[in-house]
């Protein structure tokens, strides 16, 4: 993996500023800060839209469904165990996955200087 790719992944995994890698990206679990506390980068350019949610739905749906099927056919548990287990694990994994994916898309948007499309004059 190249150094630039490693910097993007590191920034996403730690939810840090895509420019300096030091300032926190979020002030709460998924609420984006206005600026970086370390380098002062204005986060106004960031617009991840629904991308992180869509990716999380596909990844989480595949993973949880596979785990639930494996659990069912391996242990044959009663329904209430499925409800408790997957009812607790799904939102917890979803929050962590959404945080990572949102930070990843922000870092990629910064790296590639992506912005809203405009019509040429």
Protein Blocks (a to p, Z undefined) as FASTA:
>chain_A
ZZklmmmmmmmmnopafklomacfbfblmlccfbdfklopafklpcgkjmlmmmmmmmmm
mmmmmmmmmmmmmnopafklmmmmmmmmmmmmmmmmmmmmmmmmmmmmmmnopacddddZ
Z
